[in-house]
Amino acid sequence: MGVAKGVTGAYAAWDQMLDELKPGEEYLVLGASWQGQKQEVYDYFIDFHRRRQKKNVKARFLFVPGTRQLVKKHGSSYFPLAQVRFLPKSVYEGMQINIYHNKVLMFVWRKSR
């Protein structure tokens, strides 16, 4: 895929990942955060995890500190077929890494200028 920018680039990367994963396979997320300040991003995540569950793709998440309430609020949309843990407070929170097959997706979260 190369380098993609913006929310649409992130959506394309996640959608490609889900397309490439087969039922029963798993991906890992380091630094999961429910990033995004817009409702459309939250809506996308809810839809993505519904599609993931329908396809029977498993996930393991290490969420950044300070996300327990969001995880609790949105948990029903992704908990089936997922394991969730939380990183310690001292861990950098500006990057998310997804690992699947022999690929690594790196998301660097920054606010638009």
C-alpha positions in Angstrom: 0.0 0.0 0.0 2.8 2.5 0.7 2.0 5.7 2.5 -1.5 7.0 2.8 -2.8 10.1 4.5 -5.9 11.2 6.3 -8.9 9.3 7.4 -9.7 7.8 4.0 -6.1 6.4 3.9 -6.6 4.7 7.2 -10.0 3.3 6.1 -8.4 1.9 3.0 -5.6 0.2 5.0 -8.0 -1.3 7.5 -10.3 -2.5 4.8 -7.5 -4.1 2.8 -6.3 -5.8 6.0 -9.8 -7.2 6.6 -10.1 -8.3 2.9 -6.8 -10.2 3.2 -7.5 -12.0 6.4 -9.3 -15.3 6.2 -12.0 -16.6 8.6 -10.3 -17.8 11.8 -7.2 -15.7 11.3 -6.1 -13.0 13.7 -4.5 -9.6 13.7 -2.8 -7.7 16.5 -3.1 -4.0 17.5 -0.4 -2.3 19.6 -1.5 1.2 20.8 -5.2 0.8 19.9 -7.0 4.1 20.9 -10.3 4.7 19.1 -8.5 7.7 17.6 -10.4 10.3 15.7 -12.3 13.3 16.9 -15.2 12.9 14.5 -18.3 10.8 14.8 -17.6 9.3 11.3 -14.4 7.6 12.6 -16.3 6.0 15.6 -19.0 4.9 13.2 -16.4 3.4 10.9 -14.8 1.4 13.7 -18.2 0.1 14.8 -19.0 -1.0 11.2 -15.4 -2.4 10.7 -15.7 -4.6 13.8 -19.2 -5.8 12.8 -17.7 -6.9 9.4 -14.7 -8.4 11.2 -17.0 -10.5 13.4 -19.2 -11.6 10.5 -16.1 -12.8 8.7 -14.9 -14.6 11.9 -11.6 -12.7 12.1 -10.0 -12.5 15.6 -8.2 -9.6 17.1 -6.0 -8.9 20.1 -5.8 -5.3 21.3 -3.3 -3.4 23.5 -5.1 -0.2 24.1 -3.3 3.0 25.2 -3.8 4.3 28.7 -6.9 6.4 29.3 -9.2 4.5 26.9 -10.9 2.2 29.4 -14.2 4.2 29.3 -14.3 4.3 25.5 -13.6 0.6 25.4 -16.3 0.0 27.9 -18.7 2.2 25.9 -18.0 0.6 22.5 -17.1 -2.9 23.8 -20.1 -4.7 22.5 -19.2 -3.7 18.9 -15.8 -5.5 19.0 -15.5 -7.8 22.0 -16.7 -10.9 20.3 -13.7 -12.6 18.8 -11.3 -10.1 20.5 -9.0 -9.9 23.5 -8.4 -6.6 25.1 -5.6 -5.4 27.4 -4.2 -2.0 28.3 -0.7 -0.6 28.0 0.9 1.1 31.0 0.7 4.9 31.4 4.3 5.5 30.4 3.9 4.1 26.8 3.9 6.6 23.9 0.3 7.2 22.6 0.8 8.7 19.2 1.1 5.6 17.1 -0.9 2.5 16.4 0.6 -0.6 14.9 -1.5 -3.4 13.3 0.2 -6.7 12.6 -1.2 -9.5 10.3 0.2 -12.1 8.0 3.7 -10.7 7.1 2.5 -7.1 7.1 2.7 -4.2 9.5 0.4 -1.2 9.3 1.6 1.9 11.2 -0.7 4.8 12.0 0.7 8.0 13.3 -2.1 10.1 14.8 -1.8 13.9 14.4 -4.4 16.6 14.4 -4.8 18.5 11.1 -3.3 21.9 11.0 
